[in-house]
Amino acid sequence: MAEGLTLSNKQKQHLKSLAHSLKPVVLLGANGLTEGVMAEIELALNHHELIKVKVPEEDRELREQVYATIVAHTQAYRVQVVGKVLTLYKPSPEGKIQLPRR
């Protein structure tokens, strides 16, 4: 999770509503979670702040491990998981997304 970042339920709901219309910007392929994929996730987070990542892994436990690895590596906040799609939020210095007050 991003350093010192805690989100209220109101802020999470706001991020979920913003993410609703988004399509996954990163799709994991047959090679799984590679350095290139992690770099792409970092790049997308830095550019968009709020992204979706699709992990087509069938095994739920393995998929959860992939989610945890992504969150730990990117220091992003895990907003939600719906099916095989992980929604991540990482605020940028520009502050593109304005979160509601707590």
N, C-alpha and C positions, 0 to 999 in steps of 0.2 A: 504494500500500500504506500502511496506517496507519503513522504515524510511529514508527520504532523497533520495529515489530512483526515478529518472525520467529517462525515456528511450527515446532516439531519435527514429524517424521513422526507421532509418537504423538499430538500435538495435532491435526494435520490429520485423522488417522483418527477421532479422537473427534468432531470437528466434522462429518465426513462421516456418521458413524453417527447423530448428532443430526439432521442434515438429511435423512436418508433418508425419513422419514415426512412431511416438510413438502411442502406444495403451493406453487407459485409465488405470491407475494403481489403481484407487479407483472408485468403483461403489456404488452409494447410493442405498440401498435396500428399502424394504417396510417400515422400521422404520424411514426412512429419515435421517436427519442430527443429529446423536447422538454423544456423547462424544467419543465413540470408533472410529467412522468414522473420527472425527476431529483429533484424535490422530494419526490415520493411514495417514491422509493427511500430518500432520506435519512431521511424520517419513519419508514419501516418499519425501517431499520437502527437508528435511535435507540430504537425501541420494542422490537424483537425481538433485536437483535444478529446473528442468523443468519437470512438470508432467501434465497429463490430468486427469480430474475428470468427470465422467459421472453422470448426474443428470436426471433420467428418469421421472421427474415430467412433467405432461402434461400442467398444467397451467403456462403460460409464466411469469406472474407477480410473482407467487410463486417461480418459478425457478430463476428469477432475485434476489429475496430476499435471496435464498439459496446461490447464487453466492456471493452476497454482504457480507453475514455472513461469508462465507469461507475466503474471501479476508481480511475482518476486523480481523478475529480471527488469521489467519496465518501471517498477515503482509506481504503477498506476492503480487507480481505485476500481475494483470490480463492482460495476453498477448492477448487472444482472446477467443471468444465463437463461436463455429460452431455447430449449431443444439443444442443438449443437452449436449455438451462436453465443459467444461471449461479448458483452458490452463493457468497454473500458473507458475510463475518464482520467485524464492527466492534465491538470491546468498548465497552461504555458505562461511565460512571463508577460505576453501580450494580453492575456485574459480575454480571449475571444468569447467565451461563454460566461455570462453573468449569472451566478447562482443566487437564488432568493435568500433572504436573511433566514437565519435559523428560526 
